[in-house]
Amino acid sequence: MPTVLTAADVERIAALAHLDLSDAEVRLFTTQLAQILEYAQRLKEVDTSAVSATWHPGAAAPGLRPDTVRPSLPLEDALAGAPERGPEGLFRVPKVIE
């Protein structure tokens, strides 16, 4: 991690993200990103030797329920609110990708 974040660093990051930043935004983000990097550096100093590397809050969650076959919604009910039906009982929707 660089010790000092410069405006040139922020402009390079903005260019990589295809962002056009004003001079005021570059100054603001230079300060804010420097603070974030400083905070990340302080986190590296925290003693985590007593924390297991594989601990995760989701590890103690109960397992998923087993799959069971159940009747589905009848086709007529599913298509009842459709503005237009396509072939084979499908929804017909406007084209959104050219």
C-alpha positions as a Python dict, from the first residue, in 0.01 Angstrom:
ca = {
    (1, 'M'): (0, 0, 0),
    (2, 'P'): (142, 342, -85),
    (3, 'T'): (228, 559, 212),
    (4, 'V'): (91, 871, 43),
    (5, 'L'): (-201, 885, -197),
    (6, 'T'): (-166, 1160, -457),
    (7, 'A'): (-413, 1332, -685),
    (8, 'A'): (-241, 1153, -974),
    (9, 'D'): (-325, 819, -808),
    (10, 'V'): (-691, 919, -780),
    (11, 'E'): (-697, 1036, -1143),
    (12, 'R'): (-547, 702, -1253),
    (13, 'I'): (-807, 507, -1051),
    (14, 'A'): (-1084, 725, -1198),
    (15, 'A'): (-953, 661, -1550),
    (16, 'L'): (-952, 285, -1485),
    (17, 'A'): (-1314, 311, -1371),
    (18, 'H'): (-1403, 535, -1670),
    (19, 'L'): (-1501, 820, -1439),
    (20, 'D'): (-1466, 1188, -1522),
    (21, 'L'): (-1390, 1374, -1201),
    (22, 'S'): (-1376, 1748, -1147),
    (23, 'D'): (-1077, 1901, -970),
    (24, 'A'): (-1288, 1938, -654),
    (25, 'E'): (-1385, 1569, -669),
    (26, 'V'): (-1021, 1466, -717),
    (27, 'R'): (-923, 1666, -407),
    (28, 'L'): (-1215, 1521, -206),
    (29, 'F'): (-1150, 1162, -312),
    (30, 'T'): (-777, 1198, -253),
    (31, 'T'): (-851, 1284, 110),
    (32, 'Q'): (-1122, 1021, 152),
    (33, 'L'): (-924, 738, -9),
    (34, 'A'): (-617, 828, 197),
    (35, 'Q'): (-831, 799, 512),
    (36, 'I'): (-961, 459, 399),
    (37, 'L'): (-608, 334, 333),
    (38, 'E'): (-495, 463, 673),
    (39, 'Y'): (-783, 277, 838),
    (40, 'A'): (-695, -42, 650),
    (41, 'Q'): (-336, -6, 768),
    (42, 'R'): (-457, 25, 1129),
    (43, 'L'): (-667, -290, 1086),
    (44, 'K'): (-353, -479, 987),
    (45, 'E'): (-212, -394, 1331),
    (46, 'V'): (-499, -562, 1520),
    (47, 'D'): (-398, -883, 1699),
    (48, 'T'): (-606, -1162, 1548),
    (49, 'S'): (-397, -1450, 1678),
    (50, 'A'): (-686, -1575, 1896),
    (51, 'V'): (-934, -1578, 1604),
    (52, 'S'): (-968, -1894, 1401),
    (53, 'A'): (-892, -1833, 1035),
    (54, 'T'): (-1187, -2043, 921),
    (55, 'W'): (-1456, -1900, 1146),
    (56, 'H'): (-1762, -1769, 968),
    (57, 'P'): (-2101, -1671, 1114),
    (58, 'G'): (-2278, -1879, 849),
    (59, 'A'): (-2095, -2195, 957),
    (60, 'A'): (-2324, -2237, 1258),
    (61, 'A'): (-2644, -2189, 1056),
    (62, 'P'): (-2873, -2489, 1020),
    (63, 'G'): (-2867, -2680, 694),
    (64, 'L'): (-3115, -2632, 413),
    (65, 'R'): (-3443, -2816, 417),
    (66, 'P'): (-3470, -3120, 192),
    (67, 'D'): (-3629, -3076, -149),
    (68, 'T'): (-3981, -3207, -169),
    (69, 'V'): (-4204, -3235, -473),
    (70, 'R'): (-4512, -3016, -439),
    (71, 'P'): (-4780, -2918, -687),
    (72, 'S'): (-4705, -2598, -875),
    (73, 'L'): (-4932, -2310, -968),
    (74, 'P'): (-5170, -2405, -1250),
    (75, 'L'): (-5071, -2253, -1585),
    (76, 'E'): (-5397, -2060, -1622),
    (77, 'D'): (-5352, -1900, -1280),
    (78, 'A'): (-4990, -1810, -1354),
    (79, 'L'): (-5080, -1644, -1685),
    (80, 'A'): (-5398, -1476, -1557),
    (81, 'G'): (-5229, -1136, -1519),
    (82, 'A'): (-5013, -1157, -1831),
    (83, 'P'): (-5091, -881, -2082),
    (84, 'E'): (-5009, -1117, -2368),
    (85, 'R'): (-4938, -1489, -2397),
    (86, 'G'): (-4678, -1645, -2616),
    (87, 'P'): (-4669, -1993, -2766),
    (88, 'E'): (-4682, -2296, -2537),
    (89, 'G'): (-4822, -2097, -2243),
    (90, 'L'): (-4526, -1860, -2207),
    (91, 'F'): (-4528, -1495, -2103),
    (92, 'R'): (-4475, -1255, -2393),
    (93, 'V'): (-4278, -947, -2288),
    (94, 'P'): (-4145, -645, -2477),
    (95, 'K'): (-3798, -680, -2628),
    (96, 'V'): (-3545, -507, -2401),
    (97, 'I'): (-3216, -601, -2569),
    (98, 'E'): (-3135, -485, -2919),
}
